[in-house]
Amino acid sequence: MTRARDQGVNLSFFGANAVYRRIRLGPTTFGPDRLETGYKVVSEDPLNGVDNAAVTAN
């Protein structure tokens, strides 16, 4: 696994509670939708009150 990662292979791990939390994906220098953002508390999410559909809290 680490050898594949070091050679540039994308890895993904799946486990329990895969849909418990809401997240949003954002761009990075590696491409679009590469940054995962998730807040547990609504008031801490900077999109609260700005774009409520994108808020990631439970």
N, CA, C and O atoms as CSV, one atom per row, in Angstrom:
chain,resi,resn,atom,element,x,y,z
A,1,MET,N,N,0.819,-1.172,0.000
A,1,MET,CA,C,0.000,0.000,0.000
A,1,MET,C,C,0.872,1.247,0.000
A,1,MET,O,O,0.655,2.142,-0.817
A,2,THR,N,N,1.839,1.328,0.884
A,2,THR,CA,C,2.678,2.529,0.918
A,2,THR,C,C,3.518,2.660,-0.349
A,2,THR,O,O,3.778,3.772,-0.809
A,3,ARG,N,N,3.935,1.549,-0.905
A,3,ARG,CA,C,4.702,1.603,-2.155
A,3,ARG,C,C,3.825,2.139,-3.287
A,3,ARG,O,O,4.275,2.963,-4.083
A,4,ALA,N,N,2.592,1.679,-3.359
A,4,ALA,CA,C,1.673,2.177,-4.389
A,4,ALA,C,C,1.424,3.669,-4.198
A,4,ALA,O,O,1.435,4.432,-5.165
A,5,ARG,N,N,1.199,4.086,-2.954
A,5,ARG,CA,C,0.982,5.508,-2.659
A,5,ARG,C,C,2.183,6.329,-3.096
A,5,ARG,O,O,2.026,7.380,-3.718
A,6,ASP,N,N,3.378,5.858,-2.776
A,6,ASP,CA,C,4.600,6.579,-3.119
A,6,ASP,C,C,4.815,6.679,-4.626
A,6,ASP,O,O,5.523,7.569,-5.095
A,7,GLN,N,N,4.208,5.772,-5.384
A,7,GLN,CA,C,4.315,5.804,-6.843
A,7,GLN,C,C,3.181,6.589,-7.487
A,7,GLN,O,O,3.070,6.627,-8.712
A,8,GLY,N,N,2.324,7.227,-6.656
A,8,GLY,CA,C,1.281,8.098,-7.180
A,8,GLY,C,C,-0.082,7.464,-7.351
A,8,GLY,O,O,-0.975,8.078,-7.937
A,9,VAL,N,N,-0.267,6.246,-6.854
A,9,VAL,CA,C,-1.575,5.594,-6.955
A,9,VAL,C,C,-2.521,6.225,-5.944
A,9,VAL,O,O,-2.149,6.416,-4.786
A,10,ASN,N,N,-3.736,6.549,-6.363
A,10,ASN,CA,C,-4.745,7.066,-5.451
A,10,ASN,C,C,-5.283,5.934,-4.592
A,10,ASN,O,O,-5.571,4.849,-5.097
A,11,LEU,N,N,-5.419,6.182,-3.299
A,11,LEU,CA,C,-5.926,5.179,-2.372
A,11,LEU,C,C,-7.208,5.683,-1.725
A,11,LEU,O,O,-7.389,6.885,-1.531
A,12,SER,N,N,-8.078,4.767,-1.400
A,12,SER,CA,C,-9.315,5.108,-0.715
A,12,SER,C,C,-9.626,4.011,0.292
A,12,SER,O,O,-9.472,2.825,0.001
A,13,PHE,N,N,-10.063,4.414,1.472
A,13,PHE,CA,C,-10.404,3.457,2.516
A,13,PHE,C,C,-11.868,3.657,2.882
A,13,PHE,O,O,-12.315,4.783,3.102
A,14,PHE,N,N,-12.598,2.576,2.943
A,14,PHE,CA,C,-14.018,2.643,3.237
A,14,PHE,C,C,-14.287,1.943,4.563
A,14,PHE,O,O,-13.689,0.911,4.869
A,15,GLY,N,N,-15.189,2.516,5.337
A,15,GLY,CA,C,-15.495,1.916,6.626
A,15,GLY,C,C,-16.908,2.258,7.067
A,15,GLY,O,O,-17.709,2.769,6.284
A,16,ALA,N,N,-17.196,1.978,8.296
A,16,ALA,CA,C,-18.529,2.208,8.860
A,16,ALA,C,C,-18.839,3.703,8.950
A,16,ALA,O,O,-17.939,4.542,8.916
A,17,ASN,N,N,-20.105,4.009,9.063
A,17,ASN,CA,C,-20.606,5.380,9.197
A,17,ASN,C,C,-20.175,6.277,8.036
A,17,ASN,O,O,-19.853,7.447,8.239
A,18,ALA,N,N,-20.169,5.743,6.859
A,18,ALA,CA,C,-19.708,6.493,5.691
A,18,ALA,C,C,-20.608,7.675,5.346
A,18,ALA,O,O,-20.173,8.582,4.636
A,19,VAL,N,N,-21.823,7.692,5.819
A,19,VAL,CA,C,-22.730,8.791,5.489
A,19,VAL,C,C,-23.227,9.518,6.736
A,19,VAL,O,O,-24.257,10.190,6.682
A,20,TYR,N,N,-22.527,9.399,7.843
A,20,TYR,CA,C,-22.975,10.040,9.075
A,20,TYR,C,C,-22.772,11.549,9.036
A,20,TYR,O,O,-23.656,12.296,9.458
A,21,ARG,N,N,-21.659,12.003,8.553
A,21,ARG,CA,C,-21.348,13.437,8.530
A,21,ARG,C,C,-21.434,13.986,7.109
A,21,ARG,O,O,-21.111,13.308,6.134
A,22,ARG,N,N,-21.884,15.246,7.029
A,22,ARG,CA,C,-21.874,15.947,5.751
A,22,ARG,C,C,-20.509,16.569,5.553
A,22,ARG,O,O,-19.903,17.054,6.508
A,23,ILE,N,N,-20.028,16.559,4.350
A,23,ILE,CA,C,-18.765,17.204,3.999
A,23,ILE,C,C,-18.965,17.995,2.716
A,23,ILE,O,O,-19.970,17.842,2.022
A,24,ARG,N,N,-17.998,18.836,2.419
A,24,ARG,CA,C,-17.961,19.475,1.097
A,24,ARG,C,C,-16.550,19.330,0.571
A,24,ARG,O,O,-15.592,19.229,1.338
A,25,LEU,N,N,-16.433,19.323,-0.734
A,25,LEU,CA,C,-15.142,19.154,-1.386
A,25,LEU,C,C,-14.722,20.465,-2.029
A,25,LEU,O,O,-15.540,21.180,-2.607
A,26,GLY,N,N,-13.437,20.768,-1.922
A,26,GLY,CA,C,-12.916,21.996,-2.503
A,26,GLY,C,C,-11.657,21.738,-3.295
A,26,GLY,O,O,-11.090,20.647,-3.240
A,27,PRO,N,N,-11.218,22.747,-4.036
A,27,PRO,CA,C,-10.044,22.580,-4.892
A,27,PRO,C,C,-8.734,22.715,-4.110
A,27,PRO,O,O,-8.688,23.366,-3.065
A,28,THR,N,N,-7.688,22.101,-4.622
A,28,THR,CA,C,-6.325,22.280,-4.136
A,28,THR,C,C,-5.419,22.449,-5.351
A,28,THR,O,O,-5.894,22.470,-6.486
A,29,THR,N,N,-4.146,22.566,-5.115
A,29,THR,CA,C,-3.207,22.675,-6.237
A,29,THR,C,C,-3.114,21.377,-7.018
A,29,THR,O,O,-2.578,21.361,-8.127
A,30,PHE,N,N,-3.636,20.268,-6.448
A,30,PHE,CA,C,-3.615,18.971,-7.120
A,30,PHE,C,C,-4.844,18.748,-7.999
A,30,PHE,O,O,-4.896,17.769,-8.744
A,31,GLY,N,N,-5.828,19.634,-7.925
A,31,GLY,CA,C,-7.006,19.506,-8.761
A,31,GLY,C,C,-8.279,19.842,-8.016
A,31,GLY,O,O,-8.246,20.124,-6.818
A,32,PRO,N,N,-9.409,19.816,-8.721
A,32,PRO,CA,C,-10.696,20.135,-8.101
A,32,PRO,C,C,-11.164,19.008,-7.181
A,32,PRO,O,O,-10.800,17.847,-7.365
A,33,ASP,N,N,-11.959,19.365,-6.210
A,33,ASP,CA,C,-12.591,18.401,-5.298
A,33,ASP,C,C,-11.577,17.501,-4.601
A,33,ASP,O,O,-11.807,16.299,-4.469
A,34,ARG,N,N,-10.466,18.063,-4.158
A,34,ARG,CA,C,-9.438,17.277,-3.467
A,34,ARG,C,C,-9.383,17.571,-1.961
A,34,ARG,O,O,-8.787,16.798,-1.211
A,35,LEU,N,N,-9.995,18.678,-1.506
A,35,LEU,CA,C,-9.953,19.075,-0.102
A,35,LEU,C,C,-11.290,18.760,0.546
A,35,LEU,O,O,-12.325,19.274,0.124
A,36,GLU,N,N,-11.270,17.923,1.564
A,36,GLU,CA,C,-12.491,17.557,2.284
A,36,GLU,C,C,-12.627,18.460,3.497
A,36,GLU,O,O,-11.711,18.555,4.315
A,37,THR,N,N,-13.788,19.133,3.615
A,37,THR,CA,C,-14.052,20.025,4.733
A,37,THR,C,C,-15.294,19.551,5.457
A,37,THR,O,O,-16.305,19.236,4.829
A,38,GLY,N,N,-15.221,19.500,6.780
A,38,GLY,CA,C,-16.375,19.096,7.579
A,38,GLY,C,C,-16.307,19.712,8.964
A,38,GLY,O,O,-15.302,19.572,9.661
A,39,TYR,N,N,-17.366,20.390,9.366
A,39,TYR,CA,C,-17.466,20.981,10.697
A,39,TYR,C,C,-18.509,20.218,11.494
A,39,TYR,O,O,-19.549,19.845,10.949
A,40,LYS,N,N,-18.254,19.978,12.769
A,40,LYS,CA,C,-19.213,19.284,13.623
A,40,LYS,C,C,-20.266,20.231,14.175
A,40,LYS,O,O,-21.393,19.816,14.447
A,41,VAL,N,N,-19.911,21.499,14.344
A,41,VAL,CA,C,-20.797,22.494,14.954
A,41,VAL,C,C,-21.181,23.527,13.902
A,41,VAL,O,O,-20.311,24.106,13.251
A,42,VAL,N,N,-22.480,23.761,13.733
A,42,VAL,CA,C,-22.980,24.677,12.699
A,42,VAL,C,C,-22.353,26.059,12.833
A,42,VAL,O,O,-21.940,26.643,11.831
A,43,SER,N,N,-22.273,26.595,14.046
A,43,SER,CA,C,-21.781,27.956,14.241
A,43,SER,C,C,-20.305,28.111,13.883
A,43,SER,O,O,-19.848,29.236,13.680
A,44,GLU,N,N,-19.553,27.030,13.799
A,44,GLU,CA,C,-18.138,27.109,13.440
A,44,GLU,C,C,-17.897,27.089,11.929
A,44,GLU,O,O,-16.814,27.456,11.473
A,45,ASP,N,N,-18.884,26.670,11.159
A,45,ASP,CA,C,-18.742,26.598,9.703
A,45,ASP,C,C,-18.873,28.005,9.122
A,45,ASP,O,O,-19.902,28.651,9.321
A,46,PRO,N,N,-17.857,28.495,8.409
A,46,PRO,CA,C,-17.916,29.849,7.857
A,46,PRO,C,C,-19.016,30.052,6.812
A,46,PRO,O,O,-19.345,31.192,6.483
A,47,LEU,N,N,-19.582,28.978,6.292
A,47,LEU,CA,C,-20.678,29.123,5.321
A,47,LEU,C,C,-22.043,29.217,5.986
A,47,LEU,O,O,-23.041,29.430,5.297
A,48,ASN,N,N,-22.117,29.065,7.301
A,48,ASN,CA,C,-23.376,29.184,8.028
A,48,ASN,C,C,-23.927,30.602,7.861
A,48,ASN,O,O,-23.252,31.576,8.193
A,49,GLY,N,N,-25.134,30.711,7.355
A,49,GLY,CA,C,-25.753,32.001,7.105
A,49,GLY,C,C,-25.392,32.603,5.763
A,49,GLY,O,O,-25.989,33.596,5.349
A,50,VAL,N,N,-24.423,32.017,5.078
A,50,VAL,CA,C,-23.998,32.500,3.760
A,50,VAL,C,C,-24.524,31.563,2.672
A,50,VAL,O,O,-25.155,31.999,1.709
A,51,ASP,N,N,-24.254,30.275,2.845
A,51,ASP,CA,C,-24.720,29.247,1.915
A,51,ASP,C,C,-25.123,28.029,2.760
A,51,ASP,O,O,-24.373,27.058,2.856
A,52,ASN,N,N,-26.301,28.091,3.362
A,52,ASN,CA,C,-26.723,27.056,4.304
A,52,ASN,C,C,-26.824,25.667,3.685
A,52,ASN,O,O,-26.728,24.671,4.403
A,53,ALA,N,N,-27.013,25.576,2.382
A,53,ALA,CA,C,-27.059,24.274,1.724
A,53,ALA,C,C,-25.694,23.581,1.747
A,53,ALA,O,O,-25.622,22.358,1.635
A,54,ALA,N,N,-24.615,24.351,1.891
A,54,ALA,CA,C,-23.268,23.789,1.895
A,54,ALA,C,C,-22.706,23.577,3.305
A,54,ALA,O,O,-21.593,23.073,3.454
A,55,VAL,N,N,-23.468,23.961,4.345
A,55,VAL,CA,C,-23.011,23.788,5.729
A,55,VAL,C,C,-22.853,22.298,6.004
A,55,VAL,O,O,-23.695,21.495,5.603
A,56,THR,N,N,-21.766,21.929,6.693
A,56,THR,CA,C,-21.420,20.529,6.838
A,56,THR,C,C,-21.779,19.912,8.185
A,56,THR,O,O,-21.564,18.715,8.377
A,57,ALA,N,N,-22.313,20.678,9.112
A,57,ALA,CA,C,-22.621,20.111,10.441
A,57,ALA,C,C,-23.705,19.056,10.329
A,57,ALA,O,O,-24.415,18.968,9.327
A,58,ASN,N,N,-23.817,18.252,11.388
A,58,ASN,CA,C,-24.813,17.157,11.415
A,58,ASN,C,C,-26.198,17.683,11.091
A,58,ASN,O,O,-27.160,16.915,11.066
